[in-house]
Amino acid sequence: LFAALVPVTLLITYIIAVSDDDVYPFFPYVSDTGTLPPESCVFGQFLNIAALLILITVCVRYKQLDTFWSSQDAATKFPKTNNVALVMGVLAALGLSIVANFQVDHVKSVHIIGAFFAFIVGGMYFYIQAYISWSTRDIPGSSKIVRVAQLIICVLYAVFAIIGIVTVIVGKSKLGPSTILTREWSPEYAGYAEHVVSTVMEWLGTFLICAFALTFVPEFKQLNLELTFKIKNVDSNLMPSA
């Protein structure tokens, strides 16, 4: 659901933003497509749902590993690493929600903090999960194809992140003192080529996040989730036998 919802959200907000002339149409930043209404309404609503889906995925993954290591005589266990990954995953989900609700043109500092959690801390979460996958290969549903896919995604994500950060710095230095919004950055302004490279890297990085989430599917298909509800301070003899 997460891997499907994010691309659909970005496509919808991009179409609306371009139709309303709110962004320069050739590869704007993801956040620039969701900074003005009405596209910001769709951007915020759908990414909040995506953040919740990330949170659920992170918690299921944590519990999956914890349960497997507790119930099996696993050769390798990383309980502390699993705890760190849980914290990072929760921060990444929080970051996406912040990105969704604090638009870059209005509360830029908060938006950047959210983007840091979503993209940088979220990327670190995936690196940890890839490390655990390669170190714990006997998890039901695990396969070499999935582990290789995770490794490739992590390498590409790191490359795209480095290129994106470098080009945005170079592009802004070339732009100089010009005060324009990034969503208005067009070819007549200096640093445009570097700007486009950085935006392309952001889009590709976003899709890689969705792709990595899909790598959990084979293992998650091996899980059964059971919920137990209990009423506190009730005499068990008074409860119906059913």
Salt bridges, closest charged atoms under 4 A:
ASP66 OD2 - LYS63 NZ 3.64
ASP105 OD2 - ARG183 NE 2.51
GLU194 OE2 - LYS174 NZ 2.59
GLU219 OE1 - ARG61 NH1 2.59
